[in-house]
Amino acid sequence: MTPTEQKAAPEGLTIEDLCKIRKVGTPLLSPDDRHLAYHVAVADCDADERYGLIMLTLTQPSNPTDLTGSTSPITSTESAAHRTIARGTAHAWSPDGRELLYETEDGELHIYTVSTATSRFLTKRLESTYFINHLALNNCIWSPDGRFIAFVSADAAEAPAPAVRVIDDLLYKSKGGRGRHTYADRAQTHIYLIPAAGGTPEPLTSGPFNEHSITWSPDGRHIAFVSNRSDRPDDMQQSEIWKIDIQSKIITQFSDHQGLAYQPAWSADGTHIAFLTTAGQIGTNDSPAEDTHIALIPSHGGPIRYLTHSLDRRIEHIRWHPSGKSIYFTAGDRGDTSVYRVSIENNRIEIVLTGNGCISEFCLTAQGEDMVFVKSGTAFPPELFQTKHQGATITPITQENAAWLATKTLQAADTFWYVSFDGTQVQGWLMKPVAFNPSQKHPLILVIHGGPHNMFGHDFDERFHLLSQAGYAVVYINPRGSHGYGQAFSNGTLMDWGGGDYQDLMAGVDYILSLNPWLDAERLGVTGQSYGGFMTNWIITQTTRFKAAVTDGGLSNLVSFAGTSLYHSLMESEFGGRAFDRFDLLWKWSPLRNVARATTPTLLLHGETDNEVPFSQAEEMYIALKKKGVDTMLVQYTGEGHGWRPELSPRNKADLCRRMIAWFSAYIHL
């Protein structure tokens, strides 16, 4: 065989592929099941921006159409920059299925008429930069009779930044990030009502509280919502379900419990309201250890019933069956995210749709016998699928990434279980390098998830594939603290950041090295983002076994974090009380406390306007490492917040990934 006839080496995911990934989400079936609206997240490298496309398609085989009325097919090979595509978010269908309410990127609400393929402007929503929590919905809903639209909006436009900023509240910081201010404004979010035909919005609520996550009663008389109306809503992370009478404007409290309430949903028969809830005495606006569960309240009032505690998993994304007799939901379990349903009569839970992969969102058909859902796997980004014949068959709706994926060699991730130091069963995954050769030794990178209560699993993660293409095997593990394994397991980091979970990770690395002789124990690297960044910082102060580390948005000093982060309540929730009563414990588990032990070359990556894990966390670690004489570098991304969320510039993300790979290559020779 001549050199020209030799088969080309396989190619996995490259930096250049990052802008090709199109992530599908938020399916919305019309009431007659004929049309489906959905969202596609797109990265435009030329314009250095990310945006969302609102797509519309028939549920029967047909070409998708954009909201401008074009009926030509939109494929993954066509760049959104060369087409006129509506950008924004779809909110709700009209009850008759003829119109779709959607929102543009600048907050304008529009109504799209399917038959004429035209849109009309309705009103503009105002946004508050005050952060409530990750599960709060600033949503828009159609009245059951189709005459009105209710929506959540700030009560005032965002004011210019003052020359002198006077601070007298606790949640004075916002999420930050590209295109957002780093400080919260004083605007409150309230519920407004506007005729669907157009007109002037009418405020339904007012006052010194935020309302969010609204749902309409089937008879059209009431709107239920979530609000924290405690004496100190900035401090005490507790909330309840409330309802307002549309005519009288009288607000009454619906639920009465300890904990946080999220995303209420009125049953179609009007008899109950379901919502997600936690019941902890100390709440947090980010990453609680406590799993959310479904609670139920009779619409006429009464005691709360909890439906899903027997499952012992974190519940998300609830949807009522049209009969009002059961609730469908997603839950993570040992790396998979599946769809379940629970009977409201006897609390019986059964699995509806599963398989290796992550089902992140779904919607039911009008009769509730089938569904459209978003699923991703370790080797493919999120796409839309639909079940037919009561789930007997599953067919794809979108193939946004099929064309470019067909040219790639992406490694599968093989799951494994092992026994940790104290007998706990722990799950992990191993991904081989793209150019795997069993007769050669390959370096290994440990990737650690954030949270600390996130869950790795059968989901698409670009970092794994980029590292695999670069020549590394990748191991990722769900140590104690991860959800998907029960409440006791999720509680595993409480009062103990860097304790049992660190030992889980090290035991997992030892196990996978012993099982695979083709892995090189002398060429190990470690990286993680957010809490994974904290754990990366912690690891380099506990062991010298890793040749290189990359910390992405990580914590280094829990004492200073408790006083500077937007999530100061997280420290109270994880460590059982006020930070000033826990300084000794917070310092005990701070990587900075043991930084004198560190010798591992460490790259620190961080967003300039990160208020979740402030940039100072990276600075503290960097200065200490630098003075210690450790090879280190600090990279700040101007205007970026925490993590690599959609507002991130594609160029910055590409730069971050290149630096990560280059740092490992410099210290872990392939």
Summary of the structure (lengths in Angstrom):
residues: 670
radius of gyration: 25.0
end to end distance: 27.4
largest distance: 84.6
contacts: 2306
relative contact order: 0.10
helix: 18%
strand: 33%
